[in-house]
Amino acid sequence: MNARPGQPLNRTEIQALQYAADGFTAEQTARRLGISRNTVLDRTQSARRKLSARSTTHAVVLAHQTGQLDLDCETGGITRALEAAARLATTAPARPSRSAA
């Protein structure tokens, strides 16, 4: 794919991020859409590249902040996505603190 940072997301990339925001795995999304898991991963990776996102959760947040993804908070999907991000943050190795010189 030729996704470059700053390009708007296309319909399929938004769809992949919407399912991620709703808490679905790539495999679950693929089954629902009748496509391969790799296609879902390609679409998510393309969206991440366009948004310069570090993770899929980060891409969801950035897509929402830029008005490209409407999050229906009633479904609880964004809550699940944020909880997953929080779990990752708590399991990541701590960064060494910088002391003032």
C-alpha positions, 0 to 999 in steps of 0.5 A, a space after each residue: 500500500 502507498 499510504 503516506 502520513 497526512 492522507 485522509 483515511 479511506 472507507 475500508 480503513 475507517 471500517 477497520 478502525 471502527 471494529 477495533 474501537 468496538 473491541 473486535 480482534 482482526 480475526 473477528 473483524 475478518 469473519 464479520 466482513 467476509 475478508 481475510 485477517 491479513 486484509 484487516 491487518 493491512 487496512 489497520 496498518 495503512 490507517 496507522 501509517 496515514 495517522 502516524 500512530 504508534 498502535 491501533 488504539 492510538 490510530 482510533 484516538 487520532 482518527 476520532 480527534 481529526 473527525 474521521 471516525 465517529 465513536 458511538 460511546 453507547 456501545 462501550 467499544 471505546 471503553 474497551 479500546 482504552 482499557 486495552 491501551 491502559 493494560 498495555 501501558 501498565 505492562 510496558 517496561 518503565 522508562 528510566 527517569 531523567 535526573 537534572 544535571 
